[in-house]
Amino acid sequence: MMCQQCENYKYLEPRPKNWRKQLYVKGRGSLTARHVVGRMYSNNLTAEATARGYDLPIEVVLECIRYYQEHQELVDAEVREGRRRGGLDPYEDKPLSTPG
């Protein structure tokens, strides 16, 4: 069965056995699109600098940004859940915001 949210993404894939439903960067283990975008936004980096930092093609970073923009509600909910599972306040971490 094909992942419905995967149809529009070339560089992202699901991890069916993980509790997270957000997509992961293909071939990069546990690296989620949110990790890529979060690092970029929190460090006020360009997409190019983020790509260099992760040793990824720029196209992958741009796809991660698009994925986050299209699935922000899911991703932010999973961030809160991950914090809760880790014993942290789930609302301490605010949703990502674009630089500027």
Secondary structure as a PSIPRED ss2 file (coil, helix, strand):
# PSIPRED VFORMAT (PSIPRED V4.0)

   1 M C   1.000  0.000  0.000
   2 M C   1.000  0.000  0.000
   3 C C   1.000  0.000  0.000
   4 Q H   0.000  1.000  0.000
   5 Q H   0.000  1.000  0.000
   6 C H   0.000  1.000  0.000
   7 E C   1.000  0.000  0.000
   8 N C   1.000  0.000  0.000
   9 Y C   1.000  0.000  0.000
  10 K C   1.000  0.000  0.000
  11 Y C   1.000  0.000  0.000
  12 L E   0.000  0.000  1.000
  13 E E   0.000  0.000  1.000
  14 P C   1.000  0.000  0.000
  15 R C   1.000  0.000  0.000
  16 P C   1.000  0.000  0.000
  17 K C   1.000  0.000  0.000
  18 N C   1.000  0.000  0.000
  19 W C   1.000  0.000  0.000
  20 R C   1.000  0.000  0.000
  21 K C   1.000  0.000  0.000
  22 Q C   1.000  0.000  0.000
  23 L C   1.000  0.000  0.000
  24 Y E   0.000  0.000  1.000
  25 V E   0.000  0.000  1.000
  26 K C   1.000  0.000  0.000
  27 G C   1.000  0.000  0.000
  28 R C   1.000  0.000  0.000
  29 G C   1.000  0.000  0.000
  30 S C   1.000  0.000  0.000
  31 L C   1.000  0.000  0.000
  32 T E   0.000  0.000  1.000
  33 A H   0.000  1.000  0.000
  34 R H   0.000  1.000  0.000
  35 H H   0.000  1.000  0.000
  36 V H   0.000  1.000  0.000
  37 V H   0.000  1.000  0.000
  38 G H   0.000  1.000  0.000
  39 R H   0.000  1.000  0.000
  40 M H   0.000  1.000  0.000
  41 Y H   0.000  1.000  0.000
  42 S H   0.000  1.000  0.000
  43 N C   1.000  0.000  0.000
  44 N C   1.000  0.000  0.000
  45 L C   1.000  0.000  0.000
  46 T C   1.000  0.000  0.000
  47 A H   0.000  1.000  0.000
  48 E H   0.000  1.000  0.000
  49 A H   0.000  1.000  0.000
  50 T H   0.000  1.000  0.000
  51 A H   0.000  1.000  0.000
  52 R H   0.000  1.000  0.000
  53 G H   0.000  1.000  0.000
  54 Y H   0.000  1.000  0.000
  55 D C   1.000  0.000  0.000
  56 L C   1.000  0.000  0.000
  57 P C   1.000  0.000  0.000
  58 I H   0.000  1.000  0.000
  59 E H   0.000  1.000  0.000
  60 V H   0.000  1.000  0.000
  61 V H   0.000  1.000  0.000
  62 L H   0.000  1.000  0.000
  63 E H   0.000  1.000  0.000
  64 C H   0.000  1.000  0.000
  65 I H   0.000  1.000  0.000
  66 R H   0.000  1.000  0.000
  67 Y H   0.000  1.000  0.000
  68 Y H   0.000  1.000  0.000
  69 Q H   0.000  1.000  0.000
  70 E H   0.000  1.000  0.000
  71 H C   1.000  0.000  0.000
  72 Q H   0.000  1.000  0.000
  73 E H   0.000  1.000  0.000
  74 L H   0.000  1.000  0.000
  75 V H   0.000  1.000  0.000
  76 D H   0.000  1.000  0.000
  77 A H   0.000  1.000  0.000
  78 E H   0.000  1.000  0.000
  79 V H   0.000  1.000  0.000
  80 R H   0.000  1.000  0.000
  81 E H   0.000  1.000  0.000
  82 G H   0.000  1.000  0.000
  83 R H   0.000  1.000  0.000
  84 R H   0.000  1.000  0.000
  85 R H   0.000  1.000  0.000
  86 G C   1.000  0.000  0.000
  87 G C   1.000  0.000  0.000
  88 L C   1.000  0.000  0.000
  89 D C   1.000  0.000  0.000
  90 P C   1.000  0.000  0.000
  91 Y C   1.000  0.000  0.000
  92 E C   1.000  0.000  0.000
  93 D C   1.000  0.000  0.000
  94 K C   1.000  0.000  0.000
  95 P C   1.000  0.000  0.000
  96 L C   1.000  0.000  0.000
  97 S C   1.000  0.000  0.000
  98 T C   1.000  0.000  0.000
  99 P C   1.000  0.000  0.000
 100 G C   1.000  0.000  0.000
